[in-house]
Amino acid sequence: MTVTLSELDHRRGVRVLRWSARTIGLMAALLFLMLFIGESMEGSQRETFAEAVQRLWPRGLLGLATFLVYIAAMLIAPHRERLGLWLGSAALGLFFVLMAFGLVSNEAPVGFDPQPLRNPVWLLFLAPLALYALARWAERRRPPPKP
């Protein structure tokens, strides 16, 4: 069996996409975990855990839960890519819907508000999902035969 250059390039491209998605996904998960841990440590000096939960309850915890599912998905994705892609997409999609309608924060007014969705930081969380999807698509696509 001979392997043509285009087949090698195709495999290498899929591998680059997959490793880029893994790296960015783990960086996004670690960033959110660091923010969560830092805020928890600072918040514990101001109030007890029960007070913090009561302050967040119920809408704030719903938004937090979607991001915890996203973190779990990005940690699962390097091993089970399809499951991580579906879980991460569902969690981030639900978070965007909740955020767009003001259902994430107890202080936010309820109703559609596109302003928070315009933050470019969201690209960090969307990038690994897009790269995983692109890698899955490219893997199923066969390179064109060499003439």
Order of alpha helices (4+ residues) and beta strands (2+ residues): alpha-alpha-alpha-alpha-alpha
